[in-house]
Amino acid sequence: MIVFNIPPYTGNEITYIAQAVEKQKICGDGEFTRKCNAWIEEKTGTGKCLLTTSCTHATELAALLAQVGPGDEIIMPAYTFVSTADAFVLRGATPVFVDIRPDTMNIDETLIEAAVTEKTKAIVPVHYAGVACEMDTIMDIAKRHNLFVIEDAAQGIMSTYKGKALGTIGDFGAFSFHETKNYSMGEGGALLIRDEKYVEEAEILREKGTNRSKFFRGQIDKYTWVNYGSSYLPSDMNAAYLWAQLEMADAINEHRLSLWNQYYEELTPLQDAGILELPHIPQGCVHNAHMFYIKAKDLEERTELLKFLKDNGILAVFHYIPLHTAPAGLKYGRFHGEDVYTTKESERLCRLPMFYKLTDEEVSYITGKVKEFYRV
Ligand SMILES: *Cc1c(COP(=O)(O)O)cnc(C)c1O
């Protein structure tokens, strides 16, 4: 049986968790959290990185920092995970969904401007599969209309757009370290802050509305309640798990890319024959092999394909019921313009197994079975 995902594990996780325990320092913002933050800052070039309890929470922090409130509209794709919308719906804002591009499954940047109203507060691009949205266009629209850009880069760590790390281009970026992502800490994430001016406020919001971060740095001699806030900092034990992977980030990335390239090469003849479609990586985008998907002809064919793979011991999956068709999406959001691709393309998409421990032999077995299904 080839499962769909195995959480990344390099071997040093247990050692580092033991170190955190031995130090009797297992709450937030310990040594491992500091190491992870510094590593991400160095690797991405972001102004500031704050490890969080999830990407959902990092996005909530961004919504708070952007002062999103009731009546505000937030432009985003409907083809995404629920958290992208949740963080803003929690603040009383309305998600305004626009259609995606069929080639990357990312928000169609040419449709964003028509969705802007005087209530629009932010654009939230989601870098699907770790492949960048067309950020130059998005940043230009945001600048002209004075909007925040909050990147859902949950899948985008180690990816770049025209040389810039995903998550660092907009005002704020959010990474996920959930067990399904390229690097994990079980549950966790990070908020990336481009401009220095938001850092202090972010630290306060993340630490229950206190200036405890300043206190730890010795900048003040006691800490106090200075604003509203919540608790968005992960345990240092979780950060220890993540640190073992960040140390090996390049090796993990290279292995995933090599599996991705193998899938791509072995399935290219089927794309050339017009049987299925493979992912598209636009010029200027460097991706991180977060995901390998294929697109079948339609929903019916995909259902048969998933069943065939399952019968052959391969767990492939589909995902994202478009948010505007979900009960909460109908209640809280609206779709701007026509849903030409969101639903149609989501029904064709099939994700093949992709994880660090996957082997070349397993990829060959999977592509062999896909070929068998299509009788080529
Ligand atoms: C995984 C994911 C999230 C949520 O990440 P958590 O860390 O589980 O909160 C949000 N958006 C996208 C696009 C994701 O893939």
The ligand as an ORCA input file, in Angstrom:
! r2SCAN-3c Opt
* xyz 0 1
  C      -2.638     23.685      5.039
  C      -3.241     24.944      4.569
  C      -3.751     25.897      5.454
  C      -3.895     25.666      6.942
  O      -2.729     25.372      7.587
  P      -2.771     25.030      9.167
  O      -1.348     25.124      9.563
  O      -3.343     23.651      9.270
  O      -3.630     26.039      9.825
  C      -4.220     27.096      4.951
  N      -4.217     27.345      3.635
  C      -3.767     26.441      2.736
  C      -3.765     26.787      1.293
  C      -3.281     25.207      3.173
  O      -2.844     24.317      2.287
*
